[in-house]
Amino acid sequence: YLSTTCSCNLIFGMHVYLMELHILSDDKSRSSFKVRVRHTRNLIWAQTPNLKIGVSRIVGIEGDPTVWVPSGNVQVRHISAPHHGWQFKALAYNWADQTLYWSEATNRKIQGLKLNGTTETETLFTGTSSMVEGLAVDWISNNIYWADALYDWIMIGSMYDNPGYKIVVRDWLTGPSGVAVHPEKGYLFWTDSGAYSKIEVSDLFGQNRHVIVDTDIQHPRGITIDFKDDTLFWVDRKKDTVECAGFNGNNRRVVAHQAGTIFFGIAVYDLRANCCCFDLFNN
């Protein structure tokens, strides 16, 4: 079970995702709650526990970032983990059935919660490592992908009744972090931040695999897709950069560089290819 309350602090955003929902709390008790959904633009991220916030949270800000970033007028709400030991890591969202998915490091699970008023979470997979830092939804085939940086593989599983799952990418991985999927074109992208840092692409079954970025790259983390312009965006933790390139690695450029940051997650939030990313060091 999860509980929801309201918050006004932005602390330690780790993995960012943009989705169309709004979480409204009717009951602030930790034992039960109701969730109502209002369809609007929202930014969400997973927040890790720290000295100020004792439990892991999934946090959301309603509204267009082009409005609330300049004004600083934000309304922040969150879903809190039921136990202090929990740690939300990666996030993904399936618009078709209004389900939010996450990886949870302590119990080593992939779980989901339908945002229809239920408090019952669904466990899709048990037995991950504590380092699943990338999730992506294929809304056409109803599959979910996750990247496990400790076991060095990328897996696929069904989001629905079929409990089947399989490893789709295993060889020559040394720390896969971010993962993104383009179901309509049949592409699976991922970042690898291990000994041989790179960005790769394959089909949705891990076949026809090839490297698209492996030069001037140090520690790529989150990755996302601009579906309008067929462009990849990613963050490089060691270079302090946000970068982009085409699906074959062409037209690569640095979108932003900010020394002293620790970028983790990134999301494209409108058709102009604006993006939000989270900096762990500067909160």
Number of C-alpha atoms within 10 A of each C-alpha: 16 19 21 26 19 17 13 11 13 13 18 19 24 26 31 28 22 22 22 18 24 22 24 18 19 13 14 13 11 15 11 15 19 18 20 15 15 12 12 12 17 19 22 25 27 27 24 20 19 11 6 7 14 14 19 24 26 24 25 27 23 22 18 14 20 12 11 14 11 8 9 9 9 17 14 18 23 24 21 23 22 16 13 12 13 19 24 28 27 30 29 26 25 21 13 9 11 16 17 18 25 26 31 25 20 15 15 18 20 26 19 21 20 18 18 13 12 15 17 12 14 16 16 21 17 13 9 22 18 20 22 30 29 29 28 26 26 22 18 10 11 14 18 24 25 30 30 23 24 16 17 22 21 25 20 23 20 19 26 12 7 9 11 12 16 12 15 17 20 14 9 10 21 20 24 31 30 32 28 25 25 21 17 10 10 12 18 22 26 27 28 26 23 17 11 15 21 23 25 20 24 19 18 23 16 19 12 10 16 14 14 17 19 14 9 8 19 19 22 29 27 30 28 26 23 21 13 10 12 13 19 21 23 28 31 24 23 16 19 20 21 24 19 23 18 17 19 16 17 12 10 16 12 13 14 11 14 12 9 13 19 21 29 24 29 27 25 21 20 15 11 10 16 13 19 16 21 22 21 17 11 12 13
